[in-house]
Amino acid sequence: MGRIRQRRRLGLAGAFALGSVYLVAPAVQAQQPAVRVDLDGRPLNPAQSSSYYCHDFDFPQIHCFDTPGELEAAVASPESTSSQIGVAAFGPADYVTVYSGAGYAGSFAHLSQNYDALATIGWNDTISSYRARNNRRGTFYQHWFAGGTTKQFCCNQNVPSLPSGVDNSFSSVYQN
């Protein structure tokens, strides 16, 4: 009889814990604004943004460009619509720039927001190098919602390549 009661208690505790996750998860998701991405002012499927040069300084609007020069010119432009953009090649709220290729090659994005799921902006499992910005600290995670293996960064650190097993494996990122 003792084992049956223990199993029932464990089963009830497990069901309660699982139910709590489902009750909390929608509230967390409801707080996430809908991300909109544009390419040179035209709507773009967010899943395609990792093929371009982007910034999220007008979050939840993400602006992408065909060339790195166009992105940097838009970021540095005083006529920009962003209230957060400075005259530097990256904004004051920018805490990391992520690149699709090793050695800072390929497309890239200046990030100033925390992302529970990099898939929402097309960068899930795509990062091969990065540069920390503005003396900010942050953490990359292998899974969505800060799960799995972590890789911390700090203080203008430049990482030109990620080791095997970590390359193209980040799914969420948060500024610390």
DRENGUMI-43603 format. One record per residue: residue number from 1; x, y negated, z of N, C-alpha, C, O, CB in turn. Coordinates in pm, whole numbers, plus 32768, in hexadecimal, padded with zeros to 4 digits. Glycine has a CB too. Layout:
// DRENGUMI-43603
SITE     i    n.u    n.v    n.w   ca.u   ca.v   ca.w    c.u    c.v    c.w    o.u    o.v    o.w   cb.u   cb.v   cb.w
SITE   NUM      X      Y      Z      X      Y      Z      X      Y      Z      X      Y      Z      X      Y      Z
...
//
This chain:
// DRENGUMI-43603
SITE     i    n.u    n.v    n.w   ca.u   ca.v   ca.w    c.u    c.v    c.w    o.u    o.v    o.w   cb.u   cb.v   cb.w
SITE     1   8052   8078   8000   8000   8000   8000   8056   7F82   8000   8031   7F1F   7FC0   7FA3   8000   8078
SITE     2   80C8   7F83   8046   811D   7F0D   8050   8152   7EE2   7FC7   815A   7E6B   7FAA   8190   7F27   80AE
SITE     3   8175   7F44   7F75   81A9   7F24   7EEF   813E   7EE8   7E95   8159   7E8D   7E47   81E3   7FA1   7EAD
SITE     4   80C6   7F19   7EA1   8058   7EE5   7E4F   803E   7E53   7E74   802C   7DFF   7E1C   7FD7   7F3B   7E62
SITE     5   803A   7E34   7EF8   8025   7DAA   7F23   8096   7D4F   7EF1   807F   7CDF   7EC4   801A   7DA3   7FBC
SITE     6   8111   7D84   7EFB   8184   7D34   7ECE   817B   7D18   7E39   8194   7CA8   7E0D   820A   7D7B   7EEF
SITE     7   8156   7D7C   7DE9   8147   7D69   7D59   80D9   7D05   7D3B   80E8   7CB1   7CE2   8129   7DEE   7D15
SITE     8   806A   7D0D   7D84   7FFC   7CAE   7D6F   8029   7C20   7D8E   800C   7BC3   7D43   7F82   7CD4   7DC5
SITE     9   8072   7C0F   7DFE   80A3   7B8A   7E23   8103   7B54   7DB9   80FB   7AE0   7D92   80E9   7B8F   7EAB
SITE    10   815E   7BAB   7D8C   81BB   7B81   7D23   8171   7B60   7CA2   8191   7AFF   7C5D   8223   7BEE   7D09
SITE    11   810C   7BB2   7C82   80BE   7B98   7C09   8073   7B14   7C13   806F   7AC8   7BB2   805B   7C09   7BF1
SITE    12   8038   7AF7   7C88   7FF2   7A7A   7C9C   8053   7A04   7C99   8035   799C   7C5F   7FA5   7A7C   7D20
SITE    13   80C8   7A15   7CD7   812C   79A9   7CD6   815B   798E   7C47   816B   791B   7C20   81A5   79CE   7D30
SITE    14   8172   79F8   7BFA   819B   79E8   7B6F   8130   79A4   7B1C   814E   794C   7ACB   81BD   7A6F   7B32
SITE    15   80B3   79CD   7B2F   8044   798F   7AE5   8036   78FC   7B0A   801C   78A8   7AB4   7FC1   79DA   7B00
SITE    16   8046   78DD   7B8C   803F   7852   7BB7   80AF   77FF   7B78   8098   7791   7B47   8047   7849   7C4F
SITE    17   8129   7836   7B79   819C   77EE   7B3F   8187   77D7   7AAA   81A0   7769   7A78   821F   783C   7B57
SITE    18   815A   783C   7A63   8141   782F   79D3   80D2   77CB   79B8   80DC   777A   795C   811C   78B8   7997
SITE    19   8069   77CF   7A08   7FFC   776F   79F8   8029   76E1   7A13   7FFC   7684   79D1   7F89   7792   7A54
SITE    20   8082   76D0   7A74   80B7   764B   7A93   8104   7613   7A1D   80FB   759C   79FF   8110   764F   7B0F
SITE    21   8151   7668   79DA   819D   763B   7966   813E   760B   78FA   8156   75A3   78BC   81F7   76AC   7930
SITE    22   80D3   7654   78E2   8074   762C   787B   8028   75AE   78A0   8002   7561   7848   8013   769C   7860
SITE    23   8011   7598   7921   7FCD   751E   794B   8028   74A4   793F   7FF8   7438   791F   7F9B   752D   79D8
SITE    24   80A9   74B4   795A   8107   7445   7955   8132   7427   78C5   813F   73B2   78A1   8180   7463   79AB
SITE    25   8148   748D   7874   817E   747A   77ED   812C   7419   7797   8166   73C2   7758   8186   7500   77A7
SITE    26   80A6   7425   7792   805C   73C6   7740   806D   7335   776E   8070   72DA   771B   7FC9   73EA   773F
SITE    27   8078   731F   77F1   808B   7297   7822   8110   725F   77F3   8118   71EA   77CE   8083   7294   78BC
SITE    28   8178   72B1   77F5   81FC   7284   77C7   81F7   7267   7732   822A   7200   7705   8268   72EE   77E6
SITE    29   81BA   72C0   76E5   81B3   72AE   7656   815D   7235   7631   8177   71F1   75CE   817C   732B   7613
SITE    30   80F8   721A   7680   809F   71AA   7661   80E8   7124   766D   80BF   70C2   762F   8025   71AC   76BD
SITE    31   8154   711F   76BD   819E   70A4   76D0   81FF   7088   765E   8231   7018   7653   81E8   70A8   7753
SITE    32   821B   70E9   760B   8278   70D8   759D   8235   708B   752B   81CD   70B7   74F8   82AC   7162   756B
SITE    33   826E   701A   7502   8231   6FD0   7492   8247   7019   740E   82A8   7064   7400   826B   6F41   7489
SITE    34   81EF   7004   73B1   81FB   7042   732D   826C   6FFE   72E0   826B   6F84   72CC   8175   7039   72DE
SITE    35   82CC   704D   72B7   833F   7019   726C   8316   7004   71DB   82D5   7059   719E   83B8   707A   7276
SITE    36   833E   6F91   71A5   8329   6F74   7117   83B1   6F55   70DB   8401   6F0D   7115   82C5   6EFB   7103
SITE    37   83CB   6F8C   7067   844C   6F7A   7025   8434   6F3A   6F9C   83D6   6F5D   6F55   8499   7001   7016
SITE    38   848C   6EDA   6F7A   8484   6EA1   6EF4   850D   6EA5   6EB4   8574   6EA2   6EF8   844C   6E11   6EF8
SITE    39   850E   6EAB   6E30   8587   6EA5   6DDF   857B   6E29   6D89   8528   6E23   6D2E   859B   6F27   6D87
SITE    40   85CD   6DC7   6DA5   85C8   6D48   6D5D   8539   6D0E   6D5D   850D   6CD5   6CFA   85F9   6D5A   6CCD
SITE    41   84F4   6D1E   6DCD   846E   6CE6   6DDB   83FC   6D41   6DAE   8388   6D20   6DC6   8466   6C6A   6D8F
SITE    42   841A   6DB2   6D6E   83B2   6E11   6D42   83A9   6E85   6DA5   8411   6EB1   6DD7   83D0   6E46   6CB3
SITE    43   8331   6EB8   6DC3   8323   6F28   6E22   8378   6FA0   6DF6   8382   6FC0   6D80   828F   6F52   6E2E
SITE    44   83B5   6FE1   6E5A   840A   7056   6E43   83E1   70C2   6EA6   83C6   70A5   6F1A   84A2   7032   6E51
SITE    45   83DE   713D   6E79   83C5   71AE   6ED1   8436   71B1   6F38   84AB   71B9   6F11   83BC   7236   6E81
SITE    46   8418   71AC   6FBC   8481   71AB   7021   84E4   721F   7015   8559   7210   7037   8443   71AF   70AA
SITE    47   84B7   7291   6FE4   8510   7304   6FD5   8581   72E9   6F72   85E6   732F   6F74   84C0   737E   6FA9
SITE    48   8571   7286   6F1C   85D7   7267   6EB8   863A   71FC   6EE4   8699   71DF   6E9C   8595   723B   6E3A
SITE    49   8626   71C1   6F59   8679   714F   6F80   870B   7172   6F95   8760   711A   6F88   8643   7112   6FFE
SITE    50   872C   71EE   6FB5   87B9   7212   6FC9   8807   7215   6F45   887F   722D   6F46   87C3   729A   700D
SITE    51   87C5   71FF   6ED7   8808   71F6   6E55   882B   7166   6E31   8863   714C   6DC6   87B0   7233   6DE7
SITE    52   8809   7108   6E8B   881E   707A   6E6F   886C   7038   6EE0   88A0   707B   6F39   8797   7033   6E59
SITE    53   8871   6FB5   6EDC   88BA   6F65   6F40   8851   6F13   6F89   8810   6EBD   6F4D   8928   6F08   6EFD
SITE    54   8841   6F2D   700D   87CC   6EF9   7054   87F1   6EBA   70DA   885D   6ED0   7111   8769   6F68   706B
SITE    55   8793   6E6A   710D   879A   6E37   7196   870D   6E38   71D1   86AA   6E32   7189   87D7   6DA6   719B
SITE    56   8709   6E41   7255   8688   6E43   729C   8674   6DC7   72F3   862C   6DCE   7357   867D   6EC0   72F1
SITE    57   86B2   6D58   72D0   86AD   6CE0   7323   8623   6CA0   7328   860B   6C4B   737D   8711   6C7C   72F1
SITE    58   85C7   6CC8   72D1   853D   6C99   72D4   84E0   6D0B   72FD   846D   6D10   72D2   8512   6C5F   724A
SITE    59   8511   6D66   7350   84C6   6DDB   7378   8438   6DB6   73A3   8428   6D54   73ED   850D   6E25   73E9
SITE    60   83D3   6DFE   7379   83D3   6E80   7337   83E4   6E7D   729F   83D9   6EE4   725C   8355   6EC5   7357
SITE    61   83FE   6E09   7269   841C   6E00   71DA   84B1   6E1B   71C8   8505   6DDE   720B   83F5   6D74   71A0
SITE    62   84D3   6E76   716E   855E   6E94   714E   8573   6E68   70BE   8527   6E8C   7064   8580   6F2D   7162
SITE    63   85DC   6E19   70A9   85FC   6DE4   7025   8672   6E30   6FEA   86D9   6E40   702B   861A   6D4D   702C
SITE    64   8662   6E60   6F6E   86CC   6EAA   6F29   86EF   6E63   6EA7   869F   6E19   6E6E   86A0   6F3C   6F0E
SITE    65   8768   6E7C   6E79   879C   6E3C   6E01   87E7   6EA3   6DAD   8811   6F0B   6DE0   87F9   6DC4   6E24
SITE    66   87F7   6E85   6D2D   883B   6EE0   6CD0   88D2   6EE7   6CE4   8910   6F4D   6CC8   881E   6EB8   6C43
SITE    67   890C   6E79   6D15   899E   6E75   6D24   89C2   6E42   6DAF   8973   6DFC   6DEF   89DD   6E1C   6CB7
SITE    68   8A3B   6E64   6DDF   8A65   6E2F   6E61   8A73   6D97   6E5E   8A58   6D55   6EC2   8AE9   6E6E   6E8B
SITE    69   8A9D   6D60   6DEF   8AAB   6CCF   6DE3   8A26   6C87   6DF4   8A1F   6C1E   6E34   8AE7   6CAB   6D5E
SITE    70   89BC   6CC0   6DBB   8937   6C82   6DCA   8909   6C87   6E5C   88CF   6C26   6E8E   88D0   6CCA   6D70
SITE    71   8924   6CF7   6EA0   88FF   6D02   6F2D   894B   6C9A   6F7F   890F   6C50   6FCD   891C   6D8F   6F62
SITE    72   89CE   6C93   6F70   8A1F   6C37   6FBF   89FA   6BA6   6FA1   89F9   6B53   6FFB   8AB3   6C4E   6FA5
SITE    73   89DB   6B87   6F24   89B1   6AFE   6F01   892B   6ADE   6F45   8918   6A6F   6F77   89A4   6AEE   6E67
SITE    74   88CF   6B3E   6F46   884D   6B27   6F86   885D   6B16   701C   8818   6AC3   7058   87EE   6B9C   6F68
SITE    75   88B5   6B63   705A   88CA   6B5A   70E9   890B   6AD5   710E   88E9   6A99   7174   8921   6BCE   711A
SITE    76   8968   6AA7   70BD   89B0   6A2A   70D9   8964   69AE   70B0   8987   6940   70DA   8A34   6A2B   7095
SITE    77   88FD   69BD   705E   88B3   694C   7027   8865   6901   7092   8817   693F   70DB   8856   697B   6FBA
SITE    78   8878   687E   709E   8829   6832   7100   8796   682B   70D9   8742   680B   712E   8861   67A5   710E
SITE    79   8774   6849   705C   86E8   6845   7032   86A0   68C7   7051   8629   68D4   7033   86DE   6828   6F9E
SITE    80   86E5   6927   708D   86A9   69A8   70AB   862E   6996   7102   8626   6937   7150   870E   6A05   70EF
SITE    81   85D0   69F0   70F5   8556   69E8   7144   856A   6A1D   71D1   8515   6A08   7227   84E7   6A35   7100
SITE    82   85D9   6A61   71EA   85F0   6A9A   726E   8615   6A2E   72D3   8664   69D4   72B6   865E   6B02   7268
SITE    83   85DC   6A38   7347   85FF   69DC   73B2   867A   6A0B   73FE   86B2   69BF   744D   858B   69CC   7412
SITE    84   86A7   6A88   73E7   8716   6AC0   7430   8798   6ABC   73E3   8800   6ADE   741C   86F7   6B4B   7458
SITE    85   8799   6A97   7366   8810   6AA1   7314   886B   6A2A   732B   883E   69B7   732D   87EB   6AAB   7281
SITE    86   88EB   6A46   733C   894E   69DD   734D   899D   69CD   72CD   8979   6A06   7266   89AB   69FC   73C3
SITE    87   8A0A   6981   72D3   8A5B   696B   725D   8AC2   69D9   7248   8B01   69DD   71DE   8A9F   68E7   7267
SITE    88   8AD5   6A31   72A7   8B34   6A9F   7296   8AFB   6B06   7234   8A87   6AFE   720E   8B54   6AE2   731D
SITE    89   8B4D   6B64   720E   8B22   6BCC   71B0   8AC4   6C2F   71F3   8A96   6C8E   71B2   8B9A   6C14   7176
SITE    90   8AA8   6C1D   7271   8A45   6C6D   72B6   8A05   6C15   7320   8A40   6BB1   734A   8A84   6CED   72F5
SITE    91   898D   6C39   734A   8943   6BE3   73A4   896E   6BF1   7435   89AE   6C53   745A   88B2   6BFF   7398
SITE    92   894A   6B90   7487   896F   6B94   7514   892C   6C06   7561   895F   6C2E   75CA   894C   6B10   7555
SITE    93   88BD   6C3A   752F   887A   6CA8   7571   88AA   6D2F   753B   8884   6D98   7570   87E4   6C9B   7560
SITE    94   88FA   6D2E   74D4   892F   6DA6   7495   898C   6DEE   74F6   89EC   6DB2   7526   897A   6D84   7411
SITE    95   8970   6E6D   7514   89C9   6EB5   756E   8A16   6F25   752A   8A76   6F59   7563   897B   6EEC   75E0
SITE    96   89EE   6F4B   74B2   8A39   6FB2   7469   8A17   6FA8   73D4   89A6   6F8C   73AE   8A19   7040   74A1
SITE    97   8A7D   6FC1   7382   8A68   6FCF   72F2   8A87   7060   72D0   8AF3   7092   72F0   8AC2   6F6A   729E
SITE    98   8A29   70A3   7290   8A39   7131   726D   8A50   713E   71D7   8A18   70F2   7188   89BD   7184   729A
SITE    99   8AA2   719F   71B2   8AC8   71B5   7126   8AA8   7245   70FE   8AB5   72A1   714E   8B5F   7197   7110
SITE   100   8A7F   7256   7081   8A5E   72DC   7050   8ADA   732D   702C   8AD3   73A8   7027   8A04   72D2   6FD7
SITE   101   8B4A   72EC   7015   8BC5   7332   6FF0   8C34   731D   7055   8C31   72BD   70A3   8BF3   7305   6F69
SITE   102   8C95   7377   7055   8D0A   7367   70AA   8D5C   72F0   7079   8D53   72C9   7004   8D61   73E9   70AA
SITE   103   8DAA   72B6   70D1   8DFC   7244   70AC   8DAC   71C9   708C   8DD7   7174   703D   8E51   7266   7037
SITE   104   8D35   71BD   70C8   8CDB   714A   70B4   8CB0   713F   7021   8C98   70D1   6FEF   8D1F   70C8   70E1
SITE   105   8CA6   71AF   6FE0   8C7D   71B1   6F53   8BE7   71CA   6F48   8BA5   71EE   6FA9   8CCC   721D   6F04
SITE   106   8BB5   71B7   6ED0   8B28   71D0   6EB4   8ACE   7162   6EE8   8AFC   70F4   6F08   8AFF   7254   6EF0
SITE   107   8A50   7181   6EF0   89EF   7120   6F20   8A00   710B   6FB5   8A3B   715E   6FFA   895E   714D   6EFF
SITE   108   89CA   709B   6FE7   89D3   7081   7076   895E   702E   70A6   8915   6FF3   7057   8A56   703B   7098
SITE   109   894F   702C   712B   88E3   6FDE   7169   8916   6F9E   71EA   8959   6FDF   723B   8867   7037   7186
SITE   110   88F6   6F1E   71FC   8910   6ED8   7279   8897   6EF1   72D3   8826   6ED0   72AE   892A   6E3C   7260
SITE   111   88AE   6F2C   7349   8841   6F4C   73A3   8843   6EF5   7420   88AD   6EE0   745C   8847   6FE0   73CC
SITE   112   87D0   6EC3   7444   87C3   6E72   74BE   8758   6EAB   751A   8741   6E75   7587   87A3   6DE2   749A
SITE   113   8716   6F16   74F0   86A9   6F52   753B   86CE   6FDE   756B   8729   701D   7534   8629   6F58   74E7
SITE   114   8688   700E   75D1   8694   7099   75FA   8635   70EB   75A3   85C7   70BF   7582   8673   70AB   7692
SITE   115   8662   7163   757F   8610   71B9   752A   8600   7241   756B   8661   728C   757A   864E   71C6   749E
SITE   116   8583   7261   7591   8564   72E6   75C6   8576   7350   755B   8599   73C2   757A   84D5   72EA   75FC
SITE   117   855F   732A   74DF   856D   7386   746E   85A3   7337   73F7   855C   72E7   73BA   84E2   73CB   744A
SITE   118   8621   734E   73D7   865E   7309   7365   8617   732B   72E2   8628   72E5   727E   86F2   732C   735B
SITE   119   85C8   7395   72E2   857B   73BA   726B   8519   734D   7245   84F6   7340   71CF   8531   743D   7282
SITE   120   84EA   72FD   72A5   848A   7293   7286   84C6   7228   722D   847D   71DC   71ED   8458   7255   7306
SITE   121   854C   7222   7229   858E   71C0   71D2   85E8   7204   716B   863C   71C3   712D   85E0   715D   7226
SITE   122   85D7   7286   7159   8620   72CE   70F0   86AF   72F4   7112   86F9   731C   70B8   8621   727E   7077
SITE   123   86D9   72E9   7190   8765   7304   71B4   8777   7381   7208   87E1   7392   7244   879D   728E   71FE
SITE   124   8716   73D9   7210   8724   7454   725C   878F   74AE   721C   878B   74C7   71A4   869D   749F   7264
SITE   125   87ED   74DD   726C   8856   7539   723E   88A2   7504   71C4   88C2   7550   7169   881A   75C1   721C
SITE   126   88BE   7482   71C2   88FD   7442   714E   897E   73F8   7171   89CA   73D5   7117   889C   73E2   710D
SITE   127   8998   73DF   71EF   8A08   7389   7218   8A8D   73D6   7217   8A99   7440   7255   89EF   734F   72A3
SITE   128   8AF0   739E   71CE   8B75   73DB   71C8   8BE2   7383   7204   8C50   73B4   7221   8B97   73FA   7137
SITE   129   8BC7   7303   7217   8C25   72A7   7259   8BD4   7233   7290   8B62   721C   7267   8C96   7276   71F6
SITE   130   8C11   71E9   72ED   8BCA   7176   7325   8C2C   7113   7362   8CA0   7132   737C   8B64   71A5   7390
SITE   131   8BF7   709A   7378   8C41   7030   73BB   8BE6   6FF6   7428   8B78   6FC8   740C   8C6F   6FBF   7356
SITE   132   8C16   6FF9   74A3   8BCE   6FB9   7511   8BE1   6F22   7503   8C4B   6EF4   74D7   8C00   6FEC   759F
SITE   133   8B7C   6ED5   7527   8B7F   6E44   7512   8B66   6DF7   7594   8B2C   6E2B   75F4   8B16   6E1C   74AA
SITE   134   8B95   6D7B   7595   8B73   6D1A   75FE   8B8E   6D4A   768D   8B43   6D28   76E9   8AE4   6CF4   75F1
SITE   135   8BF7   6D99   769F   8C1A   6DCE   7723   8BA8   6E1A   7765   8BA1   6E20   77E0   8C46   6D5E   777D
SITE   136   8B50   6E54   7716   8ADE   6E9D   774C   8B01   6F32   775B   8B59   6F66   7717   8A62   6E8C   76F1
SITE   137   8ABC   6F72   77B5   8AC9   7002   77CD   8A4C   7047   7798   89E0   700C   7796   8AE0   7021   7865
SITE   138   8A5C   70C3   776F   89E9   710F   7742   8A06   71A3   7742   8A76   71CF   775E   89C0   70E2   76B8
SITE   139   89A0   71F0   7722   89AD   7281   771E   895E   72B7   76A8   88EA   7295   7693   897B   72C0   77A3
SITE   140   89A0   730C   765B   895D   735A   75F3   8936   73E0   7631   897B   7414   7689   89BA   736F   7574
SITE   141   88C5   7416   7602   8896   7498   7632   887E   74F4   75BB   8858   74C8   754F   8815   748A   7686
SITE   142   8894   7573   75D2   8884   75D8   756A   87F1   75EB   7545   87D2   760A   74D2   88C1   765C   7597
SITE   143   8798   75DA   75A4   870A   75F2   758C   86B9   7573   75A5   86EA   7513   75E0   86D6   7664   75E5
SITE   144   863E   7575   7577   85E1   7506   758E   85CD   74F0   7623   85E2   754B   7673   8559   7520   7548
SITE   145   85A5   7479   7648   8582   7455   76D2   85F3   7478   7733   85DA   74AE   779F   8501   749C   76FB
SITE   146   866E   7458   770E   86E3   7464   7765   86FE   74F4   7792   8723   750B   7805   86D2   740D   77DE
SITE   147   86EC   7551   7739   8706   75DC   775C   8787   7611   771E   87BB   75DB   76BD   8693   7632   7730
SITE   148   87BA   767B   7759   882E   76C0   7722   88B2   767D   7742   88BC   762D   779F   8820   76CA   768E
SITE   149   8916   76A0   76F6   899D   766F   7708   89A3   75D8   76F5   895B   75A1   76A2   89FD   76B4   76A7
SITE   150   89F7   7595   7741   8A03   7504   7739   8A8D   74DA   7708   8AEF   7523   7715   89E6   74C4   77C1
SITE   151   8A93   7462   76D0   8B11   7421   76A9   8B02   738F   76D0   8AB5   7345   7692   8B30   7433   760D
SITE   152   8B4C   7366   7737   8B45   72DC   7764   8BA7   7285   7716   8C0F   72B4   76E8   8B61   72D3   77FA
SITE   153   8B83   7206   7709   8BDD   71A6   76C9   8BDD   7125   7719   8B82   7109   7767   8BB4   718C   7636
SITE   154   8C45   70D8   7703   8C52   705E   7753   8CAB   6FF7   770F   8D06   7018   76C3   8C8A   7080   77DB
SITE   155   8C8D   6F7B   772D   8CEC   6F0D   7729   8D38   6EFF   76A6   8DB3   6F01   76A5   8D4C   6F1D   7796
SITE   156   8CF1   6EF1   7639   8D2E   6EDA   75B6   8D82   6F4F   7586   8DE0   6F3E   7537   8D84   6E5E   75BB
SITE   157   8D62   6FC5   75B4   8DA7   703F   758B   8D89   705C   74F8   8D17   7050   74CB   8D7D   70B6   75E4
SITE   158   8DF1   7083   74AD   8DE1   70AB   7422   8DFD   7141   7418   8E66   7171   7443   8E41   705A   73C4
SITE   159   8D9F   718A   73DF   8DAE   721B   73D0   8DA0   723B   733B   8D31   7245   7308   8D43   726A   7426
SITE   160   8E13   724A   72F4   8E10   725E   7264   8DDF   72E8   7237   8DB8   72F9   71C3   8E97   7246   722D
SITE   161   8DE2   734A   7291   8DAC   73CE   726D   8D83   7417   72EB   8DBC   7404   7356   8E15   7421   721D
SITE   162   8D21   7469   72DB   8CEF   74B9   734A   8D20   7549   733A   8D2B   757B   72CA   8C54   74B4   7352
SITE   163   8D3E   758B   73A9   8D6F   7615   739F   8D04   7675   736C   8C8C   765A   7374   8DA2   7644   7426
SITE   164   8D32   76E5   7338   8CD7   774E   730A   8C79   7774   737D   8CA3   777D   73F0   8D27   77CB   72D7
SITE   165   8BFE   7788   735D   8B9B   77A8   73C3   8B51   772D   73F6   8AE3   7738   742C   8BDC   77F0   7435
SITE   166   8B8E   76B8   73E6   8B4E   763B   7410   8B2A   75E8   7395   8AC8   759E   7396   8BAC   75EB   746E
SITE   167   8B7A   75F5   732B   8B61   75AC   72AE   8AD5   75CC   727A   8AAF   7641   7272   8BCB   75CE   7244
SITE   168   8A8B   7567   7257   8A02   7576   7222   89A7   75C3   7282   8958   7618   7257   8A07   75BE   719C
SITE   169   89B2   75A6   7304   895E   75EF   7363   890F   7596   73C2   88C6   75CA   7416   89B3   764C   73B2
SITE   170   891C   7512   73B9   88D7   74BA   7417   8846   74A5   73ED   8827   748F   7378   8920   7432   7421
SITE   171   87EC   74AC   7453   875E   749B   7439   871D   742C   748A   86AB   7406   746F   8717   751B   7454
SITE   172   8763   73F6   74ED   8731   7383   7538   87A8   7332   756A   8816   7366   757A   86D5   73B0   75AE
SITE   173   8790   72B2   7584   87FB   7259   75B3   87BD   71EE   760E   8751   71BA   75F3   8848   7216   753B
SITE   174   8805   71CF   767A   87D7   716C   76DA   884B   7115   7706   88BB   7144   7718   8796   71B0   7753
SITE   175   882E   7097   7717   8890   703C   7752   888A   7051   77E9   881D   7058   7823   8873   6FA5   772A
SITE   176   88FC   705A   7829   88FF   706E   78BC   8903   6FEA   7903   8906   6FE6   797E   8978   70C4   78E6
//
